[in-house]
């Protein structure tokens, strides 16, 4: 589902938000959940699989909030602001 939100974000010209959402998903949330589940909770490999399954929810929340707030309608890329 977050792929549709990402496509709407990119279609509106806001590639920075899309990049930040996937950096949050791929680095911050995924690594934190892997450390939490595998090491702190002691779930091992199952914890790593669970963290990798849950991490994309963070990108979906960021991009879904952007989409449903309607901010994508008001966003103007920098190239269009100058002209």
N, C-alpha and C positions, 0 to 999 in steps of 0.2 A: 504494500500500500504506500510506503514512503517513496517508492519510485515515481508514483504519480505526483506527489507533492514536490519532489525534486524536479520533475519535468516542468511543472508550473513555475517553480522558482527560476529555473534556467530560461524558460520561455519569456518570462518577464524581464530577463536581463540581469538578474541578481546572482551572478556566479559566486560572489564572495560568501554569501550566506550558505549556499550549497557546499562550498569548500569547508567552511567552518563547521557545518553540521556533520560532515563526514570525517573531519579530523576529530571532532568530539566523539563520534561513534567509534572510529577505528583506533584511536590512540587512548584518549582519556578514559572513556567508559569501559571499553573492552579490556584494557590492561588492568584497570582497577578491579573490575569484576573477576577477572582471572585470578588476580592475587587474593581477593577476598574468598572466592569459592574454593580454589585449589589449596592455598596455604593456610589461611586463617580458619576456615571452616573444615578443612581437611578432607574435601571431597575428591581431591586428586584430578585425574583425567576427566571424570564425569563433570566436575566443576568447571573445567576449561571448556568443555563442550556446551555446558549450560550458559556460561558467560558469552560465548560466541553466538549463541542463539538469542540471548536477551539484548545484546549490545545495539543492534539496529533500531530498537525501540527509541533510543535517545534521538537519533536522526529523524525518525518519524514524528516524534513530539515537537522538535524544533521546526521542521518544515511544515508539519500540519498546523501548528500555531500560526506560522507566517501565512499560510494559505487561508485558513478560516478567519483570520483577523481582517482580511481584505487588503492588507498592506501591499500585496503584489500588484494591485490595481493602481496604486498611487506611486509605485516605484518608477523612477526615471533613471536610466543609465547615464553615466557621466557624459558620454558622447552626445546624448540628446539634450542634456542640460546646457551645453555650450552653444548650441545652434539656435 
